[in-house]
Amino acid sequence: MTKQIAVIFFFVLINCNNYSKINFYVDSFQKPFIEDYFNKSKISFSDTEGIISIEKNRYSELKIKKLLIIQLKRIELCVENIRNIQTTKALNGSFYKKQLLSLNTDGSYKISEASGSRLVFDPEHPDAIGKGSKKGYVEFPNIILEEELFLLKSNISLYNSLALFLGKEKNVIIHEENFDSYISVFNLTHKKNYDEAILQLETLKLKRY
């Protein structure tokens, strides 16, 4: 398997000729979410070939701080989804359902659960379905490890960029030397060795400085 990890570039450019503007370059992957957040937060912006420009004022800076909190939650949800990729029986007695974050009409966020499961035939599994057309199948969370790892890395990159803009001292960091570790995690998924893959992910340990 070859799946290239895209590094999300999200950096803040201050227009030297106009200090009342904040110009963000947002790559195509994160752009829909950022534009949706600004629209719902009632922040006017313009978009010129990927560069989003907003007015620099106390209100917009406050909203960017709230966006930082939302980004941290997106990171936490990715981690939870990865950790529970094999959870066939959660506290409610059912399989773990993928957690999703979406924006409310005012720019705040809400958490929902994805529907559907991933069926694996394993009649010896203690949580295998005992009767009906799905007898012998086990319901696993409908989570694709490669996608969640990509989302995790992308969301961390966006969080770090926002934190840098706000002058935050604490950052969530994935060091460059750990990128190879992500590749090896992806390779493990080909063998469906999720336990080993998740264990390796845990060794990366998200760090805050």
Order of alpha helices (4+ residues) and beta strands (2+ residues): beta-beta-alpha-beta-beta-alpha-beta-beta-beta-beta-alpha-beta-alpha-alpha-beta
